[in-house]
Amino acid sequence: METKDKVKIEVPIYSQLHANGNAPEYLFWVGSAGAFDDRYTKVTRDFVKILHHLGISYGVLGVEESDSGDAARRAGNEMLFQMQAMMNIEVMNAYEVKKIITCDPHDFNTLKNEYPDYDGKYEVWHHSQFLEMMLEEGKLKLSKKALAGKKITFHDPCYLGRGNKEYEAPRKVLDSLAENRVEMKRSKSFALCCGAGGAQMFKEAEKGNKEVNMERMEDVTETKCDIVVTGCPFCMTMLTDGIKFSEQEETMKNMDLAELVALELGL
């Protein structure tokens, strides 16, 4: 992988480091969207650049990482979920993984709250929480140059917000990046889902008079923001589609928190 200045970054493989007796402090759980979705792979690359910029000891499972099983469980396929969970846990426990960072709130919720039932007990951070921790420790230093003159708003992912009561971490990071952050009329515990949660992402829409993501886009549009910030691959897909459908591509962008931090750091 290359940085903005064409400097190659070698992403460390957890198994290789462990075999050499240099097990890293963190496992970066890439997730299915982070590995395969064309748009969200950019978020993965930017977050990796941030980890290298901060000098974080981390590794990825690479080909040994399988889907967390979140969507399978939400869709009702409990057997598939348990198979996925136990397979992943067997791999992670073999490498004595203790701490995990992920950019996907769905995987964050599953790894943190559901894997312990199958002997998968880890400290798990969503990347917004990790970035806030780096800010608090003084390791991540941000100014407000890259977003000068930009108005931003944050869309709360369901599995980060209502699911795990995390509302402040992404906002603290954003307040270190931008002077002008506004809240939507429905935010935090009252935020409206983007429409993708509960495996809805993978099924046809049910009968109704409006798509959920278009309802949410009305909240976004009302803020007159330049950038709607997300911290979830599903939310990014739904809101990006909403921006296109409402023909606001020229005036509004949808970006992940990690992309904004990487932009500010010039990575």
C-alpha positions in Angstrom: 0.0 0.0 0.0 1.2 3.5 -0.9 0.8 6.8 1.0 0.0 10.1 -0.7 3.8 10.6 -1.3 4.1 7.1 -2.9 5.8 5.7 0.2 5.0 2.0 0.4 3.5 0.7 3.7 3.9 -2.9 4.5 0.8 -4.0 6.5 2.0 -6.4 9.2 0.5 -9.9 9.4 -0.4 -10.9 12.9 0.5 -14.6 12.5 4.0 -13.7 11.2 4.7 -11.3 14.1 3.4 -13.8 16.6 5.5 -16.6 15.2 8.6 -14.4 15.6 7.7 -13.7 19.2 6.7 -10.1 18.4 3.0 -10.2 18.8 1.6 -6.7 18.3 -0.5 -4.9 20.9 -3.5 -4.6 18.6 -5.3 -6.6 16.0 -6.8 -4.4 13.3 -10.0 -6.2 12.3 -10.6 -5.1 8.7 -14.1 -6.6 8.2 -15.8 -7.7 5.0 -16.7 -4.2 3.8 -13.2 -2.9 4.7 -11.7 -5.6 2.6 -14.0 -5.9 -0.4 -16.3 -2.8 -0.7 -14.6 -0.4 -3.3 -15.6 2.7 -1.3 -14.7 1.4 2.1 -11.3 0.0 1.2 -10.2 3.7 1.0 -11.2 4.1 4.7 -9.2 1.0 5.5 -6.2 2.3 3.7 -6.5 5.7 5.4 -6.8 4.2 8.9 -3.7 2.0 8.3 -1.8 5.2 7.3 -3.0 6.7 10.6 -1.8 3.7 12.6 1.6 3.9 10.9 1.8 7.7 11.5 1.1 7.1 15.2 3.6 4.2 15.4 1.0 1.8 16.7 2.0 -1.9 17.2 -0.7 -3.7 15.2 -1.3 -6.5 12.8 -4.0 -7.9 10.6 -5.2 -11.5 10.1 -5.1 -11.3 6.3 -6.5 -14.4 4.7 -7.3 -15.9 8.1 -9.9 -13.2 8.9 -13.4 -14.4 8.0 -16.7 -12.5 8.2 -17.7 -11.8 11.8 -21.1 -13.4 11.3 -23.0 -10.2 12.2 -25.3 -10.1 9.1 -26.0 -13.9 9.4 -27.3 -13.5 12.9 -29.4 -10.4 12.1 -30.9 -12.3 9.2 -31.8 -15.2 11.4 -29.1 -17.7 10.4 -27.9 -18.5 13.9 -26.0 -21.7 12.9 -23.9 -19.7 10.3 -23.2 -17.0 12.9 -22.0 -19.5 15.4 -19.8 -21.3 12.8 -18.2 -17.9 11.8 -17.8 -16.8 15.4 -16.1 -20.0 16.6 -13.8 -20.1 13.6 -12.6 -16.6 14.1 -12.3 -17.0 17.8 -10.2 -20.2 17.3 -7.8 -18.2 15.1 -7.6 -15.1 17.4 -7.1 -17.2 20.6 -4.4 -19.2 18.9 -2.5 -15.9 18.4 -3.3 -14.7 21.9 -5.2 -11.6 20.7 -6.1 -9.3 23.5 -7.0 -5.9 21.9 -8.9 -5.3 18.7 -9.6 -2.1 16.6 -12.2 -2.0 13.9 -13.8 0.6 11.6 -17.1 -1.3 11.4 -19.7 -0.7 14.2 -21.4 -4.0 13.3 -18.2 -6.0 13.8 -17.4 -3.9 16.8 -20.7 -4.8 18.5 -20.4 -8.5 17.5 -16.8 -8.9 18.7 -17.3 -6.9 21.9 -20.7 -8.2 23.0 -21.4 -11.5 21.3 -18.1 -13.3 20.9 -17.6 -13.5 24.7 -20.4 -16.1 24.8 -18.1 -18.4 22.7 -14.9 -17.8 24.7 -13.8 -14.8 22.5 -13.0 -12.2 25.2 -11.2 -9.1 23.9 -10.9 -5.4 24.5 -12.5 -3.9 21.4 -12.4 -0.3 20.1 -14.3 1.3 17.3 -11.9 3.5 15.4 -13.6 6.6 16.7 -12.9 5.5 20.3 -9.3 4.7 19.4 -8.7 8.0 17.7 -10.2 9.8 20.7 -7.9 7.9 23.0 -4.9 8.9 20.9 -6.1 12.5 21.2 -6.5 12.3 25.0 -3.0 10.8 25.3 -1.5 13.5 23.1 -0.3 11.1 20.5 -2.7 12.4 17.8 -2.3 16.1 17.1 -4.9 17.8 14.9 -5.5 21.3 13.7 -8.4 22.6 11.8 -6.7 23.5 8.5 -8.1 20.9 6.2 -11.7 21.6 7.0 -11.4 25.3 7.3 -14.7 26.9 6.1 -16.5 23.6 5.9 -19.7 22.8 7.8 -19.9 19.1 8.9 -22.5 16.9 10.6 -22.2 13.5 12.1 -24.6 10.6 11.4 -24.7 8.2 14.4 -24.3 4.5 13.4 -26.9 2.5 15.2 -24.5 -0.2 16.5 -22.1 2.4 17.8 -24.7 4.8 19.2 -27.9 3.2 20.5 -26.2 -0.3 20.5 -23.2 0.7 22.6 -24.0 4.2 24.0 -21.0 5.7 22.2 -21.9 9.2 21.1 -19.0 11.4 22.3 -15.9 9.8 20.8 -16.5 10.7 17.2 -17.7 14.1 18.1 -14.6 14.9 20.2 -12.4 13.9 17.2 -14.5 16.0 14.8 -14.4 19.0 17.1 -10.6 18.8 16.9 -10.9 18.8 13.1 -13.6 21.4 12.3 -14.8 24.7 13.6 -18.3 24.3 12.3 -20.0 21.1 13.4 -23.8 21.0 13.5 -26.2 18.4 14.8 -29.1 17.0 12.9 -32.5 17.4 14.4 -32.4 13.7 15.1 -29.1 12.8 16.6 -27.4 10.7 19.3 -30.0 8.4 21.0 -32.7 9.9 18.7 -30.8 9.5 15.5 -32.6 7.8 12.6 -31.1 4.6 11.2 -29.6 4.9 7.7 -31.8 1.9 6.7 -29.1 -0.8 6.4 -29.0 -2.3 9.9 -30.4 -5.7 10.9 -29.3 -7.2 7.5 -31.7 -4.8 5.7 -28.7 -4.0 3.5 -29.0 -7.3 1.8 -32.8 -7.6 1.1 -35.3 -5.8 -1.0 -37.1 -2.8 0.5 -40.5 -3.5 2.1 -43.6 -1.7 1.1 -43.8 2.0 2.1 -43.9 5.5 0.8 -40.3 6.4 1.3 -36.9 4.7 1.6 -35.3 5.1 5.1 -32.0 6.5 3.7 -34.0 9.2 1.9 -35.8 10.1 5.1 -32.4 10.4 6.8 -31.0 12.5 3.9 -33.7 15.1 4.6 -32.3 15.5 8.1 -28.8 15.8 6.5 -29.9 18.3 3.9 -31.6 20.5 6.5 -28.2 21.1 8.2 -26.8 22.6 4.9 -23.6 20.8 5.6 -20.7 20.4 3.2 -19.7 16.9 4.6 -21.9 14.3 6.3 -19.5 12.2 8.4 -20.0 8.5 9.0 -18.2 5.8 11.0 -19.8 2.8 9.4 -19.5 1.1 5.9 -23.3 0.5 5.7 -24.1 4.1 6.6 -21.6 5.3 4.0 -23.3 3.3 1.3 -26.8 4.4 2.2 -26.0 8.1 2.6 -23.8 8.2 -0.5 -26.7 6.7 -2.4 -29.0 9.3 -0.8 -26.7 12.1 -1.9 -26.7 10.8 -5.5 -30.5 10.3 -5.5 -31.1 13.8 -4.2 -28.7 15.2 -6.8 -26.4 16.8 -4.2 -23.1 15.3 -5.4 -21.7 18.8 -6.4 -22.4 20.3 -3.0 -22.1 17.5 -0.4 -19.7 14.7 0.4 -20.0 11.7 2.6 -16.7 10.9 4.3 -15.6 8.6 7.1 -14.0 9.9 10.3 -10.7 8.2 9.4 -10.6 9.9 6.0 -10.9 13.3 7.6 -8.1 12.6 10.1 -5.8 11.3 7.3 -6.7 14.4 5.2 -5.7 16.7 8.1 -2.5 14.8 8.7 -1.6 15.0 5.0 -1.4 11.2 4.7 
